């Protein structure tokens, strides 16, 4: 089983990352919706939607939203928010969702680049191309690889609800590995997250191969200009060509 399919579907994953800043996430989606002038005439997909926090906020701007994620546990949780204009389905992002043709497609919070096979990055972007309407807009929010490389924290310990997560980060072959070890009920666990350190130039090549054209590049959730050295994020707007 792929590491992400196993790890993302555990309760421990959601415990470790459960304190993500909901206000910041909502503010980011509001900023995107304002910038793109999203309204009730539009449709959108939140690809790798997790438990649905971005999809719910996007839907509040009136557009019809479909949240897709590989984790059935996450989708089961997100179903509580489902309405006539907000739906959730278990789906592999490397494949186009049958019948989808939307105005906007979002892939947020570094939900990309963790595949075992490098060609799956391109397969995902080709699926994005298929699911967009002509001139449809793809928004991708990714880590800023140059800053991650320069400021990586090799070891840290995080305690959540009495569980101690010992975390080690390394970089090898332009990929960051985050090994997470912990014990619960006298059982030892170890999961290793893997994410490609894709920079802007790498994305430009992938997008070109997938039929996407980058139109805007931002560096944080307030949509300020991108700086390889200082920006917290790499946020890309692109159009289907």
Secondary structure, DSSP 4 states (H G I P E B T S, - for coil): --HHHHHTTSHHHHHHTTT--HHHHHHHHHHHHHHHT--TT-EEEEET-TTSHHHHHHHTTT-EEEEEES-HHHHHHHGGG-BTTEEEEE--TTSPPTT--EEEEEE-SS-SS--SSTHHHHHHHHHHHHHEEEEEEEEEEEE-HHHHHHH---EEEEEETTEEEEEEEEEETTEEEEEEEEEETTEEEEEEEEEE---HHHHHHHHHHHTEEEEEEESSTT-PBP-TTT-SEEEEEEEE-
